[in-house]
Amino acid sequence: MIKLIIFDLGDIFYDTHLHSRLFEAEFKNFLKKYDVKRNMMEIDRLWDYLHPLASNGRITAKEAHGIQLKHMGLAKRLLPEFSSIEYRTFSKVALKESSMPKTLRLLKKKGYRLAILSDSIVTTREVMLRLKRLGIAEFFDGVFTSSGIGYAKPDRKSYRTVMKAFKVKPFETIFVAHDKDELAGAKKLGIKSVSYLGVKFGDYYMRKFPELLEVLAKLGQFQ
């Protein structure tokens, strides 16, 4: 019997490509405002190094941003403004489907526990703020970030951390994502994998979010 449904966050509930474009535009405005002369390729290379460290909790997002500022020759006092770009741009992002709250409400009504497992440099609190911004925070029983738990998907420890928190087994769990490697990581553990608008990989594939109810019905879990 399925007891827990774990969702990835980006590209499930919102469009990460749109968020990235908005962030890039705001980031360039920040560089222009403070007359930063660094080459963008050089800035990107540094971030390519820092991002995995922050995503796995080796350093905080604040520390990563501080290193970036220093590299760009900017004062530490600009850290709050620089760090806020991420959230300010997210405020312009909307849910991928308007049907999502209704579907999540139905799942909760049926007694399923719902959790977020996101590979992210931001804290659990910041992810909760994002969920509130999207209008779906009330539906989730737990939020887990790679920066918080120290493991990014598809490391099996990331999925196990969530299952342990809810005291469930892999066969009692569904994982909804779009990335093949992340779906494969869940599948190897015996978790039912559901691909949503990503690669056609895993146990089930959804084109629309409410199709998750059909997946549960096929498993004999939803009437």
N, C-alpha and C positions, 0 to 999 in steps of 0.2 A: 504493500500500500504506500502510495506517495504521500509524504508528510511535509516535505520542504521543497520549495522552488527557489533556486538561486539564479539571479539575473546579473549579467554584465550590465554596465551603465552606459558608456559611450557607444553610439551607433545602435543601441537598443532603444533607449528612451529619448535620445536627442541625436542630432547630426553632428558628429565630431568634425567633419570637413568644414561645415559652416562655422562652427566655433573657432576652428583653426584660422580660417580666413579673416574672421573678425578680430581675433587676437593679433594676427600678423599686421593688420592695418593699424591697430592701436599701438602695437609695439614700435612700428616705424614712426608713428607720430611722437612717441616718447623719445626716440633717438634724435629726431629732428628738433624737438623742443629743447633738448640739452646739447645739441650740436655735437653728437657723437660721430667721430670720424672712422671708427673701426669698420673694416670690411664685413659685410653680412655673412660671407662664407666662413670667416674666422669666428664670428659670434656663434654661428650655427654649429661649428665643429666643437666649440667649448660646451654647448648645450647637449650635443650628442654624447659627450663624456659625462656630464653632470646628471642628465635625466635618469639613466639607469640606477645611479647611486641613490637619487632621491626617491625613485619608484620603489626601491627595495628597502627603504628606511635606513640606508647607511648614513645619509645626511638628510637634514630637513629641507623642505622647499625654501624656507627662509635663508638657510645657509647657502643653498644653491644660487638663489637670487643675489645674495651678498657677494658671492664669488663673481657672478656676472657683472655686477655693478663695478667692482674693483677692476675687472678686466677692461671695462669700457672707460675707466678713468673717472667714474662718477662717485659722489659723496655717499656715505652710508645713510645719511639722513633721507635719501630718496627711496630707501627700501620700502616703506609703506605704500608709496605711490606706485612703485614698480610692481610690487607683489599684488596690488589690487587690480592690475590689468586683467588677470585671469577671471576674477569674479565679475568685474564690470562688463566684460564682453559676454560672459555667460548669461547675463541678465537679458540679452537680446535673443537667446535661443529658446525655442518652443518644443513641446512634445512632438515626437514624430507622428503620432496618431492621436486624434481627439478621443478615440474609443478606449484609450489605455486606462483612465481612472475607473470606468465602468467595469472593465475586465478584471482589474485588480480588486475592485470591491467584491465582485462575484467570487473570486478565489478566496478572499478573506472570509466571506460569508460561509463558504463550504469548509472552512477550517484549515486551510493550507497556511503554513508559515512561509513568509516571503523574505528574502534577503538579497542584498546587493553585494557583489564581489567585484571590485573595480581595481584595475591596475592604474594607480594614480599617485602623483607626488603630493596631492593635497590631503589634508587630514580627514578623519571620519566626520568631524564637525562640519567641515567645509562641504563634504559630499551631502550631508543632511541639509545644508543651506541650499544646495543645488536642487535637491529633491523637493524642498519647500517651494523653491522658485518655479518648479515644474508643476506643482500642485499635487504631488503624489507621495509626500513624505509619510503621511498617516498610515499608509498601507504596509510599510516595511517593519519587520520585527528585528532586523539587524542590518548593520552596514559595516562592511569590511573593506579596507583598502590595502593594497600591497605595501604602501609606505608604513602602514600601521602594524601589519602582521609580519612584515619582513620577507614575504615571498610573493612573487608575481606569477600569474598563470603563464604557462601550463604546469608549473611546479605542483606536484600532487599535494604538497603540504598546504597550499593555499586553499584547495577545496576541502581538505581534511580539517583545517582550522574552522571553517564554517560549519561543517557537519558535526564536529565535536561540540561546538557551542550550542547546537540545537539537539544534541544527543540522538542523531539519526544515522542510519547506515546508507551506503551508496545506493542500494536498491530502493530506498525510500526517498530518493532525491532526484530532481530534474534540474538540469543546467541549461539556461537559455542564453545564447551568445551568437556572434556572427563570424568569429575568427576560427579557421580550421584547426590551428594548433591548440587553441583553448578548448574547443569542443573535443578534440582528440584526447587531451589531458583528462577531461572528465570521463570520457568513455572508457579509458583504460582502467579507471577505478571502479567501473560498473555503474556509473551514474548515467541516467537517461539523458542523452544530449539532443537539444533542439536548436536548429539553426534558424535564425530569423533574419531574412533579407541579406544574408551573406552567402557564403559558399554552400552548395547543396551537399552537406556532409553531416553525418551523425544519424541518429535514430529517426528524427523527424525534421521536416522543413516547413516553415511558416512564411507566407507572403504578407499576411495581416496579423496584427497582434491578437485579436480575438480567436484566431485559429488555435491558440494555446488551449482553449476549452475543448476543441475537437481532439487535440492530442491526448488530453486527459480522458476524454470519452473513449478513445481507442484503447486506452490502458484500463478501461473499466473503472475510472476514477471520478467521472463527472456525469451527472444526470441532468 
